[in-house]
Structure formats: structure tokens, C-alpha cells
Amino acid sequence: MKFPNLLFGLILFLPLSAVAQPGYEILKDVKKIEIPFEFRNNLILVNVTFEHTFPLKFIFDTGAENTILSKRSITDLLGVNYEREFKVLGSDLQTVLTAYLIRGIHLKIEDMVLPNQSMLVLEEDYFNFEELLGIQIHGILGANLFKGLIVKINYERQVITLTKSGGGKSPDGGYHALPIAIEKNKPYLNTFIRTQNDTVVPVKLLIDTGAMLALLLNTDSHPGLKPPVNAISGNIGTGLGGFLKGHVGRVSELNFGDLQCNEVVTNFQDLTSQMDSSLMKERNGIIGNGVLSRFDVIIDYPGQTIYLQPNKSYKKEFKFDKSGLIVIASDFQLNKFIIHSVLPGTPAEMAGLMAGDEIKRINFAPASLLSLERINQIFRKEEGKKIVLVIKRNKKKMKFTFRLKKFV
């Protein structure tokens, strides 16, 4: 089983001091830079021109220490020299992958020019962005590019603003300030959660814009971080190098000082004896875009402070899939949709749908005219909504009907 909560920001590298670069140099000639972005599948995507030539899409990722290119075919085509090989630990904390250091790379992000950059290139495209998200993504912009700066993320306007340190001055408006710790370029927040059985647990959480999910908690990092009794077990998502074992449920409250998010859909990751949990840096989990997008967010790296201002999404219900279907995209245009798996005991399984079925129509709309993102939105609609699927199985078309049901 695999849940559609993808965790691309949870990437743990062995020490790579050779890659680090001061982000402060980005603004040496200007006061600020604004970067428009697309917010797709709960990910922040920015347009990057690679080596004056290739227009690419990268994830803006505060949870990744370094910048990564996932498509080695691009650097192979350009004849880029691979200086060193590194072993990379995947997000499952077990799988060891291979990446290569490249230097002297020219990047352009809107009006921001980044010459002479060092970054990592994955030996293989371990992410499989296209299949899992239905969109082309080529890599990750890590925190090494913007460390030392103030990073403002406006999810409603879809703009990132980079500025130099404000000398400790708080932003204007109704922002709530919380202290954070910056460790290896990555921001961590110490706060607490309230579980479904009303237990209050102090937690240290990575602030991760590279994660689609709302909240992830590592169950073995604190005795109080246990999944609720009604949580669903299985593979809770996928990241660099493997699946994440655990459960999906909810926590009653995620605290941000005077602010809080309630009934948060939460992934509970199980750590096993085969995992290198020492690389977790004593953290208890991560906060992803499912939560962060409910605020205007300012991360003051020099001042080690995060400022949060609720936006129009602040009080919206945290939604989860109500079908039981996990769908992936295939074909060159990413408009062919295959059922990857069906969760047991869910409406889709009881209707008779199976892994491998190709979705041809959803509620009488041709699937080829939809995106994977839109399909997942349909499966998160209100409980009781009727879903009619026409699928192709063994060259035969079949029709199935079920109603959405809340099971998390």
C-alpha cells in the first residue's frame, strides 16, 4: 500500500561540506528578489534556467541541505564533469543511493542569476516525479542557496521574496513570531502537539517546504507519539530511495504559540532497527506544505525566527483521500492514469477496483483531459459523493460505482 503523501524534502546526506555556498551573496547588489512560483500538488515549483540552456522546474525545499538535479541525462548531454561521488541516504533511512558533485553551474531563477554553483546530480532519477505527481520536475533547490537570508513565502500570491537581514526588526502586520534553530541550513521549530487521546507531547519539527504532506511524526522518537487506534497502516508515502512505513491518522492540535491547527492529517513513520536514526538530529518529525500553506511564512535565517500570519486557508479542514485509490500517471504526456494500489476496506476495494486498472473516465469526463492533481482532488471531495469510473482491464472496459467515505 502507498498513500499519496509524498515526502521529497526528507533527504539525509552524509557530510557534504564541499557543496556549501553562502546564500547571502545572492543579494550583494540588490535589496530583495521576488520569485514567482507555481503551487502544484502542495509543492512550491520555480522555473530554473540551467546552464543558459535548459528551462527546468525545481522544488523550493527548505528541508533539503543541498541543491539537487534529478535528471543526469541533462548533465551528460552537456558534458558536465562529475568531480566526486557521494553516497546518499534515502528518506526511508535505509537505502544508500549514489550522487555526483558538479561545480561551476550557471542557474537563473527569474531575475536572480546564480553563477558558479555547486550541486549534486543523482545517478538515477530516484524520485519518479512524473509518475507520482503527473508533472515534470527536474530537481530541488536546497537551503544552501538561501541560507543567511530572510525568506518570505506568500502562498496566496505565489511569490517568494528574498531579503537581507532586517537587523532583528519584526515584519509589519499580524505576524506571530516563534524562535527556530538553524542546523545545517535547515530550520527546526520546537513546539508541541496534542494527540487524539489528549496527550500533550513536546516535539522538534523540521520546517520542510519540500514535503506535500501536512505533518509527519517519527513514532519511536518519543513515547507519546503513537498513531491513533483508527489510523491506517502501510506505506505512508514515498521519498528519495524508498517507501516510508507507518500509519496515517490525525492529531488533535499542532501548536504555533497563539495559533494552532486542529485535526491535522498526520503521517506516523515507524523507525526500524535497520534505519540510521542517528541522522534524524533528535527531531521528532516535519511540518510540510499541508500546514505551511495556511500561513504567510517568513523564515528569518540570521535571526533564527519564523513569522506566521494566517491566510484564508487557515481554518479549512485537513482533507484526505476518501476513495482508497492510489493512482499514478504514465505515457509521454502524463495523461494515462493507472491504479497503483487499492487500500483494503475502502469504497474502491469494495466496488471491485484493482491494481493495474487503467482509468478511462471519471464521472463521465475523459481521464485524458484531467491531470493527476485534479483526479486526487476529486477523490478528496465531500463524503457521500458518487464516483463513476470507467476502467480498462485486460483490454476490456468496465464500469464501477462507489461513494466517497471518510476513513482517516
Secondary structure, 3 states (H helix, E strand, C coil): CECCCCECCCCEECCCHHHCCCHHHHHCCCCEEEEECEEECCEEEEEEEECCCEEEEEEECCCCCCCEECCHHHHHHHCCCCCEEEEEECCCCCCEEEEEEEEEEEEEECCEEEEEEEEEEECCCCCCHHHHHCCCCCEEECHHHCCCCEEEEECCCCEEEEECCCCCCCCCCCCEEEEEEEECCEEEEEEEEECCCCCEEEEEEEECCCECCCEEEEHHHCCCCCCCCCCEEEEEEEECCEEEEEEEEEEEEEEECCEEEEEEEEEEECCCCCCCHHHHCCCCEEECHHHHCCEEEEEECCCCEEEEEECCCCCCCCCCCCCCEEEEEECCCCCEEEEEEECCCCHHHHHCCCCCCEEEEECCEEHHHCCHHHHHHHCCCCCCCEEEEEEEECCEEEEEEEECCCCC
